[in-house]
Amino acid sequence: MHDRPEHKPLRPSWRCPNCGILWPCSAAKLRLLGQYRNDRPGLLAHMTKVQEEAEADLAKLNPDTALPDLTPRFVGWAEAR
């Protein structure tokens, strides 16, 4: 049996430790869509909370830099199409 890599955010940078890209990576999005397959409002609420955590972490990492709008990254992809 092969262990599947975890695609959870590496905090406080909010990058995927496996992909190295900004989290949520494609693998994380697919996992979350599967977890919340029958609860899109729950997914949106979860991702809104996660976005707030990311904003707090990223603001501490870069106190002199204005953060971009993180909504497309964290919530926009999860909205119903």
LINURSUL-V467803 format. One record per residue. PHI is phi as a letter, one per 40 degrees, with the letter a starting at -180 (999 if undefined). NEAR is the number of other C-alpha atoms within 8 Angstrom. D_FIRST is the distance of its C-alpha to the first C-alpha in Angstrom with 2 decimals. Layout:
PHI;NEAR;D_FIRST
PHI;NEAR;D_FIRST
//
This chain:
999;2;0.00
c;3;3.80
c;4;6.60
c;4;9.35
c;5;12.65
c;5;15.34
b;12;18.39
b;9;20.85
c;11;24.31
c;9;25.28
c;7;28.59
c;8;31.46
c;9;30.94
f;11;28.92
b;12;26.77
c;15;23.06
c;9;21.62
c;7;19.08
c;7;21.50
g;7;24.65
c;7;26.56
d;8;28.41
c;10;26.43
c;14;25.69
c;11;23.91
d;6;22.95
c;8;19.33
c;11;20.86
c;9;23.46
c;8;21.09
c;8;19.16
c;9;22.61
c;10;23.99
c;7;21.26
c;6;21.87
b;10;25.60
d;7;25.71
b;4;28.60
a;7;30.22
c;11;31.42
c;6;34.11
c;8;31.58
c;12;29.55
c;11;32.85
c;8;33.90
c;8;30.64
c;10;30.85
c;10;34.56
c;8;33.84
c;9;31.18
c;12;33.77
c;8;36.33
c;8;34.08
c;10;33.43
d;10;37.16
c;8;38.02
c;11;35.60
c;12;36.66
c;11;40.32
c;7;40.05
c;8;38.46
b;8;41.19
c;7;44.21
c;4;46.69
b;6;44.89
c;7;45.00
c;8;41.61
c;4;41.12
c;5;40.51
c;9;36.84
d;8;37.06
d;8;35.87
c;8;32.81
c;13;31.81
b;12;33.47
d;8;34.87
c;7;31.68
c;10;30.91
c;8;34.33
c;4;34.71
b;2;35.78
//
